[in-house]
């Protein structure tokens, strides 16, 4: 899986191995992501917005709320991606996109799995969050380039509209909602 980000040959091999394996990889990476992403948001809130954490008597409630929000966003994204693929007849490209997204989540989970414990237990944990953002951006750009490099038969404008509106916009709306509530 690590090689598939940098080599088209390994990505094609991953695609040829069959949907069965890749679907399990997709769901496994999704479950890990659903745990790590709320953990990262909790760490961010702990260092930069402790007043939000203070409003919850039990921090586990906030974690469960973030877990539910992340799950809802991912479910909505998956449903809308299915709808997008059906409207424009991109069924084969949908599978490539899901495989590429699985790789992206895998790399992101590896990154979060190493960074979150360091953030919680290091004295300079707040500074590590700033190191996380460039790494996240690099992985995100590599994912986007990997998909665009291997894409065939899909209008790039359709994909760009889909990507901005259904993959990025929900997180921006959630962040905006938190800013409005706590300001």
C-alpha positions as CSV (number, residue, x, y, z in Angstrom):
1,X,0.0,0.0,0.0
2,X,2.9,2.4,0.7
3,X,4.4,1.8,-2.7
4,X,1.1,2.4,-4.5
5,X,1.3,6.2,-3.8
6,X,4.5,6.5,-5.7
7,X,4.2,3.8,-8.4
8,X,1.4,3.4,-10.9
9,X,2.4,-0.3,-11.3
10,X,1.7,-1.0,-7.7
11,X,-1.6,0.9,-7.8
12,X,-2.7,-1.1,-10.8
13,X,-1.7,-4.3,-9.0
14,X,-3.8,-3.3,-6.0
15,X,-6.8,-2.7,-8.4
16,X,-6.3,-6.0,-10.1
17,X,-6.3,-8.0,-6.8
18,X,-10.1,-7.6,-6.7
19,X,-12.8,-5.6,-5.1
20,X,-13.2,-8.0,-2.2
21,X,-9.8,-7.2,-0.7
22,X,-10.0,-3.5,-1.5
23,X,-13.4,-3.1,0.1
24,X,-12.1,-4.6,3.3
25,X,-9.1,-2.3,3.2
26,X,-11.4,0.6,2.5
27,X,-13.6,-0.2,5.5
28,X,-10.7,-0.9,7.8
29,X,-9.0,2.4,6.8
30,X,-12.4,4.1,7.3
31,X,-12.7,2.7,10.9
32,X,-9.2,3.8,11.8
33,X,-9.8,7.2,10.3
34,X,-13.1,7.6,12.2
35,X,-11.1,7.1,15.5
36,X,-8.0,9.1,14.7
37,X,-9.6,12.2,13.1
38,X,-11.8,13.0,16.2
39,X,-8.7,12.3,18.4
40,X,-6.7,14.9,16.4
41,X,-9.6,17.4,16.7
42,X,-9.6,16.8,20.5
43,X,-5.9,17.4,20.6
44,X,-6.3,20.7,18.7
45,X,-9.1,21.8,20.9
46,X,-7.1,20.9,24.0
47,X,-4.3,23.2,23.1
48,X,-6.0,26.0,21.3
49,X,-9.6,26.1,22.6
50,X,-9.7,24.7,26.1
51,X,-12.9,26.6,26.8
52,X,-14.7,24.3,24.5
53,X,-13.5,21.3,26.3
54,X,-14.4,22.9,29.6
55,X,-18.1,23.1,28.6
56,X,-18.2,19.3,28.5
57,X,-18.1,17.6,31.9
58,X,-17.0,14.4,30.3
59,X,-14.6,14.8,27.4
60,X,-15.7,11.4,26.1
61,X,-19.0,13.0,25.1
62,X,-17.2,15.5,22.9
63,X,-15.2,12.7,21.4
64,X,-18.4,10.7,20.7
65,X,-20.0,13.9,19.2
66,X,-16.9,14.4,16.9
67,X,-17.0,10.7,16.0
68,X,-20.7,10.9,15.1
69,X,-20.1,14.1,13.0
70,X,-17.1,12.5,11.2
71,X,-19.1,9.4,10.5
72,X,-22.0,11.4,9.2
73,X,-19.7,13.4,6.9
74,X,-18.1,10.3,5.6
75,X,-21.4,8.6,5.1
76,X,-22.8,11.6,3.2
77,X,-19.6,11.8,1.1
78,X,-19.9,8.1,0.2
79,X,-23.6,8.4,-0.7
80,X,-23.1,11.5,-2.8
81,X,-20.1,9.9,-4.5
82,X,-22.3,6.9,-5.4
83,X,-24.9,9.4,-6.8
84,X,-22.2,11.3,-8.7
85,X,-20.9,8.1,-10.3
86,X,-24.4,7.0,-11.3
87,X,-25.3,10.4,-12.9
88,X,-22.2,10.7,-15.0
89,X,-21.7,7.0,-15.5
90,X,-18.4,6.8,-13.8
91,X,-18.6,3.3,-12.2
92,X,-15.1,2.2,-13.1
93,X,-13.6,5.5,-12.1
94,X,-15.6,5.2,-8.8
95,X,-13.6,2.1,-7.9
96,X,-10.3,3.8,-8.8
97,X,-11.3,6.7,-6.6
98,X,-12.3,4.5,-3.7
99,X,-9.0,2.7,-3.9
100,X,-7.0,5.9,-4.1
101,X,-9.0,7.3,-1.2
102,X,-8.3,4.2,0.8
103,X,-4.6,4.7,0.2
104,X,-4.9,8.4,1.3
105,X,-6.7,7.4,4.5
106,X,-4.0,4.7,5.1
107,X,-1.2,7.2,4.9
108,X,-3.1,9.8,6.9
109,X,-3.9,7.2,9.6
110,X,-0.2,6.3,9.8
111,X,0.6,9.9,10.3
112,X,-2.1,10.5,12.9
113,X,-1.2,7.3,14.7
114,X,2.3,8.6,15.3
115,X,1.5,12.2,15.9
116,X,-1.4,12.0,18.3
117,X,0.5,10.2,21.2
118,X,3.4,12.6,20.7
119,X,1.0,15.6,20.9
120,X,-0.6,14.4,24.2
121,X,2.6,13.4,26.0
122,X,5.2,15.9,24.7
123,X,5.8,19.2,26.3
124,X,5.8,20.9,23.0
125,X,2.7,19.2,21.7
126,X,1.0,22.4,20.4
127,X,4.0,23.0,18.1
128,X,3.6,19.5,16.6
129,X,0.2,20.5,15.3
130,X,1.9,23.0,13.1
131,X,4.2,20.3,11.8
132,X,1.2,18.1,11.1
133,X,-0.5,20.7,8.7
134,X,2.3,20.6,6.1
135,X,2.5,16.8,6.2
136,X,-1.3,16.6,5.8
137,X,-1.1,19.0,2.8
138,X,1.7,17.0,1.2
139,X,-0.3,13.7,1.5
140,X,-3.4,15.4,0.3
141,X,-1.6,16.8,-2.8
142,X,0.0,13.5,-3.5
143,X,-3.4,11.8,-3.3
144,X,-4.9,14.3,-5.7
145,X,-2.0,14.0,-8.2
146,X,-2.1,10.2,-8.0
147,X,-5.8,10.1,-8.8
148,X,-5.5,12.7,-11.7
149,X,-2.5,10.8,-13.1
150,X,-4.4,7.5,-13.3
151,X,-7.8,8.9,-14.3
152,X,-9.3,7.9,-17.6
153,X,-12.6,8.8,-19.0
154,X,-13.7,11.3,-16.4
155,X,-14.2,15.0,-17.0
156,X,-11.8,16.8,-14.7
157,X,-14.2,19.6,-14.2
158,X,-16.9,17.2,-12.9
159,X,-14.3,15.7,-10.5
160,X,-13.1,19.1,-9.3
161,X,-16.7,20.2,-8.6
162,X,-17.4,16.9,-6.8
163,X,-14.2,17.1,-4.8
164,X,-14.6,20.6,-3.6
165,X,-18.3,20.4,-2.8
166,X,-18.5,16.9,-1.3
167,X,-15.0,16.2,0.2
168,X,-13.9,19.6,1.4
169,X,-17.0,21.7,2.0
170,X,-18.5,19.6,4.8
171,X,-15.4,20.1,6.9
172,X,-15.4,23.8,6.2
173,X,-19.0,24.0,7.2
174,X,-18.3,22.1,10.4
175,X,-15.4,24.4,11.3
176,X,-17.5,27.4,10.5
177,X,-20.3,26.1,12.7
178,X,-17.8,25.6,15.6
179,X,-16.5,29.1,15.2
180,X,-20.0,30.6,15.2
181,X,-21.0,28.6,18.3
182,X,-18.0,29.4,20.4
183,X,-17.3,33.0,19.5
